[in-house]
Amino acid sequence: MARYLARRLLLIPPVLVLVSIIAFSIILLLPGDPALAILGEERSHDQAAYAALRSELGLDQPIPVQYLTWAGRALHGDLGLSARNQQPVGSLIVLSLGPTLELSLLALGIALLIALPLGVLAAARPNSLFDLLGTALGLAGIAMPSFLLGILLIFAFGVWLHVLPTGGFVDPTRSVADSLRLMLLPAVALGAGLAATLMRQIRSELLDVFGQDYVTTAHAKGLSRARVVLGHALRNALIPVITLLGVQIGRLFGGAVVIETIFAIPGMGRLAVQSIFLRDFPVVQAIVLVMALAVLLSNLLADVLYGVVDPRVAYH
């Protein structure tokens, strides 16, 4: 296990380098000029100020030089200054990381709370009314975009029923209850699609496992159906589900970009949108790196969980 983890960790730096090169190149291809965005309309015709600002930001250097300068500083923990407000990018990332982590973890928890029981019950009673309803809800959850569900939740619970707030953020260290109330609707909107995907996967894997000989033997021994399903079948069915879950973490971060904007959550997703509009290159590049690292670590965690769920899994 230790050798496997060391080998996987050694693969993370080259992947991050590749991601940084791609992100740096794509961002520079976007239309617009960050120097003009910073100067504003009133000073956009001041050529001296424009040239001085481009020199200060390093935009007058060749693109490979710009990348190497930025990458060298990033290796030492210096992600540069925001082109919008001249604040350290690292501090902006730290401030926005908390809301995004809270939103993503709540969305993941809600998805698992919905998907596990519904998927198990649907597989235990295939082709029943419950299974058909679960399949219909799963298809609806996959088909409905998270932003549309978020708007519907705002209208239903915020505008119509007036039972939940429709936006904002409170640090959980100040008030856990207020923080959860503000995060409930966005977490449901973000986690519903993941719940539908996981539920269908759990149902499909359990139906395959139910046909295995060891499940038939467990039934022949007189074990209850609940014990057979939860104690024997579910553990083996979870391995493909864990793989899917590791891949879907990236979807959570991608969905957070839209959900945080809709619900006015000051997280990394909203910061990314604002930085793209304002051509704040250093912030966008740092966010891409952080999200790429999060996806890599989540996939590594999924691989480690294989051995926890099934001790027969061997790491080489």
Residue pairs with C-beta under 8 A, 6 or more apart in sequence:
1 304
1 307
1 315
3 315
4 303
4 315
4 316
5 300
5 304
8 300
8 303
9 300
12 293
12 296
12 297
15 292
15 296
16 289
16 292
16 293
16 296
17 71
19 288
19 289
19 292
20 67
20 71
20 74
20 285
20 288
20 289
21 67
23 284
23 285
23 288
23 289
24 66
24 67
24 70
24 285
25 63
27 281
27 284
27 285
28 63
28 281
30 276
30 279
32 279
33 59
33 279
34 57
34 59
34 83
34 278
34 279
34 280
34 281
35 50
35 53
35 54
35 57
35 59
36 44
36 50
37 83
37 278
37 279
38 53
38 83
38 84
39 46
39 49
39 50
39 53
43 49
43 50
44 50
51 60
54 60
57 83
58 65
58 66
58 69
59 66
61 69
70 80
70 282
70 285
73 79
73 80
74 286
74 289
77 90
78 90
79 88
79 89
79 90
79 93
79 282
79 285
79 286
80 88
80 89
80 282
80 286
81 87
81 88
81 89
81 282
82 88
82 89
82 92
82 275
82 280
82 282
82 283
83 278
83 279
83 280
83 281
83 282
83 283
84 275
84 278
84 280
84 283
89 282
89 283
89 286
90 286
92 271
92 283
93 268
93 271
93 283
93 286
93 287
93 290
95 266
96 266
96 267
96 268
96 270
96 271
97 267
97 268
97 290
98 171
98 267
99 169
99 260
99 265
99 266
99 267
99 268
100 253
100 256
100 260
100 265
100 267
100 268
100 269
102 172
102 179
102 183
103 183
103 186
103 187
103 190
103 256
103 259
103 260
103 265
103 267
104 190
104 249
104 252
104 253
104 256
106 180
106 183
106 184
106 187
106 191
107 186
107 187
107 188
107 190
107 191
107 194
107 252
107 255
108 191
108 194
108 249
108 252
109 187
109 191
110 187
110 188
110 191
110 192
110 195
111 191
111 192
111 194
111 195
111 198
112 195
112 198
114 191
114 192
114 195
114 199
115 194
115 195
115 196
115 197
115 198
115 199
115 202
116 198
116 202
118 134
118 137
118 199
119 134
119 198
119 199
119 200
119 201
119 202
119 203
119 206
120 202
120 206
120 229
120 230
120 234
121 130
121 134
122 130
122 131
122 134
122 135
122 199
122 203
123 131
123 202
123 203
123 206
123 207
123 210
123 229
124 206
124 225
124 229
125 131
126 207
131 203
134 199
134 203
135 200
135 203
137 196
138 196
138 197
138 199
138 200
139 196
140 196
141 192
141 193
141 195
141 196
141 197
142 193
142 196
142 197
142 200
144 192
144 193
146 189
146 190
146 192
146 193
146 255
146 258
146 259
147 189
147 258
147 259
147 262
149 188
149 189
149 192
149 193
150 185
150 186
150 189
150 190
150 258
150 259
150 262
150 263
151 262
153 185
153 188
153 189
154 166
154 167
154 185
154 262
154 263
157 163
157 164
157 166
157 185
158 164
158 165
158 166
158 185
159 166
164 181
164 184
164 185
165 181
165 182
165 185
166 185
166 263
167 182
167 262
167 263
167 264
167 265
168 182
168 263
168 264
168 265
169 179
169 182
169 183
169 264
169 265
169 266
169 267
170 178
170 179
170 182
171 179
172 179
172 180
182 263
183 265
185 263
186 259
186 260
186 262
186 263
186 265
189 259
189 262
189 263
190 252
190 255
190 256
190 259
191 252
193 251
193 255
194 248
194 251
194 252
197 244
197 248
198 241
198 244
198 245
198 248
201 240
201 241
201 244
202 237
202 238
202 241
205 237
205 238
205 240
205 241
206 229
206 233
206 234
206 237
208 237
209 215
209 233
209 236
209 237
210 233
212 233
212 236
214 232
215 228
215 232
215 233
218 227
218 228
218 232
219 225
219 228
223 231
223 232
235 309
235 310
236 310
238 309
239 306
239 309
239 310
239 313
242 302
242 305
242 306
242 309
243 302
245 302
246 298
246 299
246 301
246 302
246 303
247 299
249 294
249 295
249 298
249 299
250 291
250 295
250 298
253 268
253 269
253 291
253 294
253 295
256 267
256 268
256 269
257 269
257 270
257 272
257 273
258 269
259 265
259 269
260 266
260 267
260 268
260 269
260 270
261 269
261 270
261 273
264 270
268 287
268 290
268 291
271 283
271 287
272 283
272 284
272 287
274 280
275 283
275 284
275 287
276 284
306 313
307 313
307 315
